[in-house]
Amino acid sequence: MAVSARCLSSWMHFPLAAAEARLYAGGMVHTGGVIRKEFRVEGMHCAACSARVERAVRQLPGVVSAKVNLVAERLFVEYGQGVTTPAEVAAAVKRLGFRATALEDGAAEEVRAREPRFGAGRRTAASLLLLLPLLYFSLGGRAGAPLPSRSAILWFQAAAGTAVLVLNARLILSGWRSLFSLHPDMNSLVALGACSAWVYGLCGWAAHGDGMAFETAATIVAFISLGRYLEARAFKKSRDAVEGLRDLLPGSATLVEGGAERRVAVDSLAPGDLVLVRTGESIPADGVIESGCAAVDQGALTGESMPVDLREGDEVMSGSIVSSGLLRVRVARSGGESSLARIVRLVQKAGAEGTPAVRLADRVSFYFVPVVIALALLTLGAWLWSGEERDFAFDRMLAVLVVSCPCALGLAAPMAVTLGAGRGARLGILAKTAAAFEKADEIDAIVFDKTGTLTEGRPVVDRIVSAPDETSERVMAVAAALELNSEHPLARAVVRAAGERNISVRAAKEPRIVPGQGVFGDVDGELCMAGNARLFEEQGVPFPKEESAVSTPIHLARSGKWIGTICLGDRVRDDSRNAVAALRRMNVLVVLLTGDRETVARDVARSLGIERVVAQVLPDGKSECVRELRRQGRCVAMVGDGVNDAPALRCADLGVAVGSGTDIAMQAADMVLLNNRPSDAAVALRLGRATMRIIRQNIFWAFLYNVIGIPLAAGAFFPVAGLFLPPSFAALAMGCSSLMVVGNSLRLLRFPKCTPVSHA
């Protein structure tokens, strides 16, 4: 079912989005003396890094909160106006060895910030090229390959080992800076290991002409550099997948001024500007179509596969593509205030929100590095005390320092949450918090509001009953003529149905409305009337009394004779059956909850396959129904769209609002279904389950890797099985550990939609 611009515009205006627009206008918000600011932070690698940034910023005077999205490299800060400045926040982050940049101009800043840096690739390549001769000297000598003199090898080992450390000085210095500030991180472990090996190499050279420790130092840093480079590429892929929506914005737009056209930068557009969008071009800003009609592809924003036909008066979203046609759009919101920018910000904020899984990983990562340093020193002391050779003991200490990987723990949950939120946004499912995914994973009962959620929420013509000597087209023409100028919902439904049937309509002459009953008027020279049973009874016009419990009839008469009846009802959405079928396959209890009549509710439930129905309830009754299900031990999701659904959305474990719903309903919800498809509720639950499954897998792998890797590196299995992990292999294993977590999380980008269920 195609998404209308009206549905999208409803979401554009809901309070959360409006608040976001106020919060982030220009990257900064002033609300009651509190400023909210967004920063890009470069250089963070693990949860220990992000935790250090959050603690340092929170210690600044006037800071209310500081949250980091590690994957998106974002810092969200709230602080008192006139107490702290963005420059002071950036300086506090810089003291930790990271770089913070305040985001000032929305999407344009984002695009520039994501431009690739090639220095890391060159440093990694140079480090590996220097490492190759060192490995040849080590392995070739054991295999009997030709080698230069021992003195030449020793000098090359010292020079190459030093060069690799210098090439990666930023990593080393960052580690020492973190260590000296008493906030050690992953870089601290690498710096300790590599520098210790280098110093040990100097001592070995001076004592007995042995430079093998230089090779160890170079191997550690080169492999860590390779792992970081591959990890950065995977991070970029994940960030591009999440934030790639921004790339939908064109760099320039055609501005129309005084009848003349000229190309301008999208950043320069302001509300009130008129832009021209041709076939194949992206709409540069949110706005209203002033003239023209076109098929608009909104799929990249909503997941909808079919273009939507839009015309004058319809609202459009920035980033949508005009498939065919020509539009003149009056700009309403641009830059950081556009709906596209707000979607990306909400996705980023969801990744910064903490869930129990995220908080567990953060706590472990915070204590992890100091514990590893202590274990490394304990390993060195234990092997020396046991009488083992000094080189062996030193290698075991280095291996423990290098193999330990807090990065995998720190990335386990945030990476999955951010990618899950990004994939959800692509499918038209907007999660406002990270906790929404955790709740979605636990849902075993879902309560649907009827009107506007499972049904279209507006009256439509179900059927037309005509007198024997009349046709349905003539009956519809009379009804539309009488109702043409009325604003009543039933009247508009009749006029709309006549237009869909291509019936030519002229307004009735001298219309006279009878409040609460109907309307009289002259149609083609004959007195006609349309109304309910009461009007016909009072006028003494006989009519068939076949009234349906689930539809509203409009009776029609011409010259005092009944000519037909038009039955109107609230049509069930085409997608509702798919939604119920998908949820039942997931073993989720489906409940229909409505304030409508029992007969209407049961008829809708029967057509959809819903067994449990609660009808004729007031708003407080809806919330009580949700509470009753929770008292029964169920984890409940509530899906609704109206003001009367807000209390139930609030008290449910997971509140889900449809995109065409009211502002209050969307503000109360944890998730928003932008496409108004009930089946997206099932997709949201599946996405929550998939995200939490990835998080559990990541955390299990991260813990398992460290539980096995650290004892193996320390030589715990050496006395029994002769197994240990050399420092070079430890460095390689550490890089692979983070890549495993990132790669596993990236599977969420391929998360599929539900397959539609066919019905006979």
Disulfide bonds with the S-S distance in Angstrom:
none
